[in-house]
Amino acid sequence: MPASKTTLSADYKPAQFNIPLMHVTNPYITENESKQEFDAVRSTKYQLAEQVRLQHHDFTLYGRIVNGLTNLRGEDATIATEAFGELHQYMLIFLQKNSLSSECIEKSKYFKLDIIK
């Protein structure tokens, strides 16, 4: 979870979060995240860690358009485009099943799955 001012809200109660959580992370920037807030969530957490040093905007439509139309990033644009599509497939599976399985992710070049109960 990002380090933010969320905890200042009187309504913020992560321990009451009781539905499965899909958390997409970049292990190269997790030092800015609050492990305490993440651990406070008591539901099953499906943590997808990307493995190829993508940038935050690579997971947005803006990044997809820039990578697809300008091709300024060369091979990085191809990797980002493939990872974008793969992540969205995982999101659809998660939304349909309220879970992800290791079998679903095991062949991925871009993501690693940790299931935290």
BALOBA-1460 file (C-alpha; in Angstrom, 3 decimals):
// residues 117
<rec num="1" residu="m" x="0.000" y="0.000" z="0.000"/>
<rec num="2" residu="p" x="1.394" y="3.419" z="-0.802"/>
<rec num="3" residu="a" x="2.627" y="5.584" z="2.014"/>
<rec num="4" residu="s" x="-0.098" y="8.203" z="2.085"/>
<rec num="5" residu="k" x="-2.210" y="10.320" z="4.369"/>
<rec num="6" residu="t" x="-4.969" y="7.708" z="4.214"/>
<rec num="7" residu="t" x="-4.380" y="6.826" z="7.842"/>
<rec num="8" residu="l" x="-5.469" y="10.334" z="8.847"/>
<rec num="9" residu="s" x="-9.029" y="9.515" z="7.800"/>
<rec num="10" residu="a" x="-11.361" y="8.497" z="10.629"/>
<rec num="11" residu="d" x="-13.040" y="6.100" z="8.169"/>
<rec num="12" residu="y" x="-9.834" y="4.255" z="7.256"/>
<rec num="13" residu="k" x="-9.911" y="0.846" z="8.921"/>
<rec num="14" residu="p" x="-7.844" y="-1.681" z="6.935"/>
<rec num="15" residu="a" x="-8.585" y="-4.480" z="9.427"/>
<rec num="16" residu="q" x="-12.245" y="-4.264" z="8.380"/>
<rec num="17" residu="f" x="-11.366" y="-4.861" z="4.723"/>
<rec num="18" residu="n" x="-12.899" y="-8.308" z="4.221"/>
<rec num="19" residu="i" x="-12.859" y="-9.060" z="0.507"/>
<rec num="20" residu="p" x="-9.953" y="-10.452" z="-1.548"/>
<rec num="21" residu="l" x="-7.388" y="-7.843" z="-2.528"/>
<rec num="22" residu="m" x="-5.309" y="-7.860" z="-5.707"/>
<rec num="23" residu="h" x="-2.223" y="-5.722" z="-5.145"/>
<rec num="24" residu="v" x="0.092" y="-5.035" z="-8.089"/>
<rec num="25" residu="t" x="3.549" y="-3.994" z="-6.964"/>
<rec num="26" residu="n" x="6.887" y="-3.016" z="-8.329"/>
<rec num="27" residu="p" x="9.506" y="-4.541" z="-6.011"/>
<rec num="28" residu="y" x="11.962" y="-1.791" z="-6.915"/>
<rec num="29" residu="i" x="9.835" y="0.890" z="-5.240"/>
<rec num="30" residu="t" x="8.200" y="-0.966" z="-2.346"/>
<rec num="31" residu="e" x="10.353" y="0.816" z="0.220"/>
<rec num="32" residu="n" x="7.840" y="3.679" z="-0.083"/>
<rec num="33" residu="e" x="4.962" y="1.426" z="0.889"/>
<rec num="34" residu="s" x="3.633" y="0.818" z="4.363"/>
<rec num="35" residu="k" x="3.998" y="-2.857" z="5.268"/>
<rec num="36" residu="q" x="2.029" y="-2.143" z="8.429"/>
<rec num="37" residu="e" x="-0.999" y="-0.941" z="6.440"/>
<rec num="38" residu="f" x="-0.744" y="-3.901" z="4.065"/>
<rec num="39" residu="d" x="-0.511" y="-6.388" z="6.944"/>
<rec num="40" residu="a" x="-3.530" y="-4.788" z="8.636"/>
<rec num="41" residu="v" x="-5.766" y="-5.991" z="5.786"/>
<rec num="42" residu="r" x="-7.117" y="-9.314" z="7.046"/>
<rec num="43" residu="s" x="-8.534" y="-10.700" z="3.819"/>
<rec num="44" residu="t" x="-6.623" y="-12.885" z="1.364"/>
<rec num="45" residu="k" x="-4.174" y="-10.763" z="-0.596"/>
<rec num="46" residu="y" x="-3.015" y="-11.644" z="-4.094"/>
<rec num="47" residu="q" x="0.192" y="-9.724" z="-4.577"/>
<rec num="48" residu="l" x="1.407" y="-9.551" z="-8.167"/>
<rec num="49" residu="a" x="4.981" y="-8.289" z="-8.304"/>
<rec num="50" residu="e" x="6.131" y="-7.170" z="-11.704"/>
<rec num="51" residu="q" x="9.590" y="-8.469" z="-12.586"/>
<rec num="52" residu="v" x="10.877" y="-6.317" z="-15.452"/>
<rec num="53" residu="r" x="11.185" y="-2.790" z="-14.032"/>
<rec num="54" residu="l" x="8.159" y="-1.294" z="-15.695"/>
<rec num="55" residu="q" x="7.165" y="2.280" z="-14.972"/>
<rec num="56" residu="h" x="3.940" y="3.324" z="-13.279"/>
<rec num="57" residu="h" x="2.479" y="4.791" z="-16.480"/>
<rec num="58" residu="d" x="3.056" y="1.477" z="-18.307"/>
<rec num="59" residu="f" x="-0.068" y="0.210" z="-16.518"/>
<rec num="60" residu="t" x="-2.280" y="3.063" z="-17.717"/>
<rec num="61" residu="l" x="-3.916" y="3.821" z="-21.041"/>
<rec num="62" residu="y" x="-1.620" y="6.829" z="-21.361"/>
<rec num="63" residu="g" x="1.430" y="4.565" z="-21.231"/>
<rec num="64" residu="r" x="-0.167" y="2.112" z="-23.630"/>
<rec num="65" residu="i" x="-0.841" y="4.865" z="-26.164"/>
<rec num="66" residu="v" x="2.659" y="6.337" z="-25.843"/>
<rec num="67" residu="n" x="4.287" y="2.913" z="-26.170"/>
<rec num="68" residu="g" x="2.026" y="1.830" z="-29.025"/>
<rec num="69" residu="l" x="2.051" y="4.977" z="-31.127"/>
<rec num="70" residu="t" x="5.430" y="6.584" z="-30.653"/>
<rec num="71" residu="n" x="7.668" y="3.518" z="-30.170"/>
<rec num="72" residu="l" x="10.202" y="5.846" z="-28.528"/>
<rec num="73" residu="r" x="11.180" y="3.159" z="-26.035"/>
<rec num="74" residu="g" x="12.074" y="0.431" z="-28.528"/>
<rec num="75" residu="e" x="12.100" y="-3.050" z="-26.946"/>
<rec num="76" residu="d" x="10.911" y="-1.596" z="-23.622"/>
<rec num="77" residu="a" x="7.696" y="-0.519" z="-25.372"/>
<rec num="78" residu="t" x="7.114" y="-4.082" z="-26.571"/>
<rec num="79" residu="i" x="7.684" y="-5.501" z="-23.086"/>
<rec num="80" residu="a" x="5.408" y="-2.874" z="-21.510"/>
<rec num="81" residu="t" x="2.672" y="-3.587" z="-24.066"/>
<rec num="82" residu="e" x="2.819" y="-7.352" z="-23.447"/>
<rec num="83" residu="a" x="2.826" y="-6.877" z="-19.655"/>
<rec num="84" residu="f" x="-0.109" y="-4.444" z="-19.905"/>
<rec num="85" residu="g" x="-2.186" y="-7.058" z="-21.739"/>
<rec num="86" residu="e" x="-1.141" y="-9.841" z="-19.394"/>
<rec num="87" residu="l" x="-1.986" y="-7.801" z="-16.298"/>
<rec num="88" residu="h" x="-5.429" y="-6.995" z="-17.642"/>
<rec num="89" residu="q" x="-6.076" y="-10.687" z="-18.240"/>
<rec num="90" residu="y" x="-5.185" y="-11.340" z="-14.589"/>
<rec num="91" residu="m" x="-7.478" y="-8.522" z="-13.508"/>
<rec num="92" residu="l" x="-10.390" y="-10.056" z="-15.412"/>
<rec num="93" residu="i" x="-9.732" y="-13.484" z="-13.879"/>
<rec num="94" residu="f" x="-9.538" y="-11.925" z="-10.414"/>
<rec num="95" residu="l" x="-12.799" y="-10.041" z="-10.905"/>
<rec num="96" residu="q" x="-14.569" y="-13.164" z="-12.170"/>
<rec num="97" residu="k" x="-13.254" y="-15.579" z="-9.531"/>
<rec num="98" residu="n" x="-12.314" y="-13.321" z="-6.579"/>
<rec num="99" residu="s" x="-8.951" y="-15.085" z="-6.634"/>
<rec num="100" residu="l" x="-5.855" y="-15.883" z="-8.668"/>
<rec num="101" residu="s" x="-4.046" y="-19.211" z="-8.779"/>
<rec num="102" residu="s" x="-0.356" y="-19.930" z="-9.042"/>
<rec num="103" residu="e" x="-1.093" y="-22.032" z="-12.133"/>
<rec num="104" residu="c" x="-2.563" y="-18.968" z="-13.819"/>
<rec num="105" residu="i" x="0.632" y="-16.953" z="-13.298"/>
<rec num="106" residu="e" x="3.382" y="-19.599" z="-13.427"/>
<rec num="107" residu="k" x="4.301" y="-19.085" z="-17.097"/>
<rec num="108" residu="s" x="4.445" y="-15.292" z="-16.846"/>
<rec num="109" residu="k" x="7.662" y="-13.553" z="-17.860"/>
<rec num="110" residu="y" x="6.480" y="-10.357" z="-16.212"/>
<rec num="111" residu="f" x="4.786" y="-11.161" z="-12.885"/>
<rec num="112" residu="k" x="5.273" y="-13.259" z="-9.781"/>
<rec num="113" residu="l" x="2.321" y="-14.106" z="-7.510"/>
<rec num="114" residu="d" x="2.341" y="-14.295" z="-3.725"/>
<rec num="115" residu="i" x="-0.875" y="-15.368" z="-2.001"/>
<rec num="116" residu="i" x="-0.978" y="-14.015" z="1.539"/>
<rec num="117" residu="k" x="-3.715" y="-15.340" z="3.813"/>
